[in-house]
Amino acid sequence: MGEVGIEIEGYRLSSTPVIFGDEDVYLPGSVVMEGLSLAPDVVKKKLVPVEALLM
């Protein structure tokens, strides 16, 4: 386990927790999606920006 910076489709997150596994396997989870304010669009099969709600 560790922390890395990540960029997905031009959206950047400076630090997020990761679990290291097989090379060339990238599976972003809910922490990354929430940090980047992205959600999957299952029809278009791409990530779309969403409004972040502060609680």
C-alpha positions in Angstrom: 0.0 0.0 0.0 1.2 3.5 -0.7 0.2 6.9 -2.0 0.6 8.3 -5.6 -0.5 11.3 -7.6 -2.9 10.4 -10.4 -4.3 11.9 -13.6 -7.3 10.6 -15.5 -8.5 12.2 -18.7 -6.9 15.5 -17.7 -8.2 15.5 -14.1 -5.5 15.5 -11.5 -5.4 14.3 -7.8 -2.2 15.1 -5.9 -2.3 12.2 -3.6 -4.5 9.1 -3.2 -4.1 5.7 -1.5 -3.3 2.7 -3.7 -2.7 -1.0 -3.4 0.1 -2.2 -5.7 -0.6 -5.3 -7.7 0.0 -6.6 -11.2 1.8 -4.3 -13.7 -0.4 -2.6 -16.3 -3.6 -3.1 -14.3 -5.3 0.1 -13.2 -8.6 0.0 -11.4 -9.7 3.4 -10.0 -12.0 3.0 -7.0 -14.5 5.2 -5.2 -11.8 7.3 -3.4 -10.2 8.3 -6.7 -13.5 9.0 -8.4 -14.7 11.1 -5.5 -11.4 13.0 -5.3 -11.5 13.8 -9.0 -15.2 14.6 -8.9 -15.9 12.0 -11.7 -18.6 9.4 -12.2 -19.0 6.7 -14.9 -21.5 7.3 -17.7 -22.5 3.7 -18.4 -24.2 4.6 -21.7 -21.3 6.5 -23.3 -18.7 4.3 -21.4 -16.7 7.3 -20.2 -16.0 9.3 -17.1 -18.0 12.6 -16.7 -17.5 15.4 -14.2 -20.0 15.7 -11.4 -20.7 18.4 -8.8 -19.0 17.7 -5.5 -21.2 18.2 -2.5 -19.5 19.3 0.8 -21.1 17.8 3.9 
